[in-house]
Amino acid sequence: MDEKAGDAQSAALAFSMTSTSPIYVAVVDDDQSVCRSFARFLRAAGIQPITYDSAEAFLADTKRPHFDCLVFDVQLGGMSGIELGKVLAAAGNRTPVIYITAHDDAETRADAEAVGSAAYFRKTDSGADVLETIRRLTGR
């Protein structure tokens, strides 16, 4: 094989490896059934979810990967999803955050927007819309 063909194959292999690298998404929700079903949905779409049942569990995970996107429930048992977003923003984390909630109101939306929400969904919104937003935010 000549050198140019080898370079082209190497470039194609490198592109293939980077274009198929998994999208890592953290899902933080204290409702285990939501975590399980949303994680299954993301896996079926080729996305690697890692779930946490609290903001504190997310922060305590010292081995968590670099996430491409974060999905936080607004109302959690301890620290809220919006408070978690504030902590991450204060630490310089610029990973896009999608907020989801079962209790939508104008004040909560405003709080999410103020902390830099990349998107905001009600839990009754289409999972396809959330998936499309994750793909748009991650560029994949």
Secondary structure, 3 states (H helix, E strand, C coil): CCHHHHHHHHHHHHHHHHHCCCEEEEEECCCHHHHHHHHHHHHHCCEEEEEECCHHHHHHCCCCCCCCEEEEECCCCCCCHHHHHHHHHHCCCCCCEEEEECCCCHHHHHHHHHCCCCEEEECCCCHHHHHHHHHHHHCC
